């Protein structure tokens, strides 16, 4: 039984979920990322949790942890059809190397593209609308049937993430952020220790990798995210808007 069923606060599911998340954050306050993942995948949300990954610059670390616990954990990958070919190759490399057995790729609906972005150039005029039909809507479809999902977001990535908890509520689901308190150095150390392959574009000057038209190289000393939607106010794709305001990216990379 999920905790929110235990916390039957007057039969209000939202209150029950809030109580569940508060209890989990208290229980796992000093837990490691692996302990949080183990509890979420094996116990708390067993059979009802998926990881969302962009297979971007930092993704290998969390994917490796999930694979160590259960390589059959569903991993949801949103292919906007605007990604770098290198990202698709990297996805396939990680699937093979980590032994992931249930990576599911979701693309934007043909009818949405035909209606809203028939020429495939919407990113030039309205990046929010483009991200909506290519990322937000497909992710909502991908998450259907899951009660919780795992995100790779970290506090150090942006001001809006500076108070990120390990467990939070998003659109009626629990979102698990096992790396919330990790630093960039922690990520690098873990990847080095476990000899994880890096996204090939990192070495070419792309420390943060999204869609091809909206990602540019970053100069030494620049913010690692400076190459995402360069020259625009936009800093995120919209996946986390309901609870955190404007953020960076759905998968935490
Ligand atoms: Fe479209 Fe750019 Fe958003 Fe990708 S990142 S979905 S190309 S606006």
Boltz pocket constraint, residues with backbone or C-beta under 6 A from the ligand:
constraints:
  - pocket:
      binder: B
      contacts: [[A, 80], [A, 82], [A, 123], [A, 126], [A, 127], [A, 128], [A, 130], [A, 131], [A, 132], [A, 134], [A, 135], [A, 210], [A, 211], [A, 212], [A, 213], [A, 214], [A, 237]]
      max_distance: 6.0
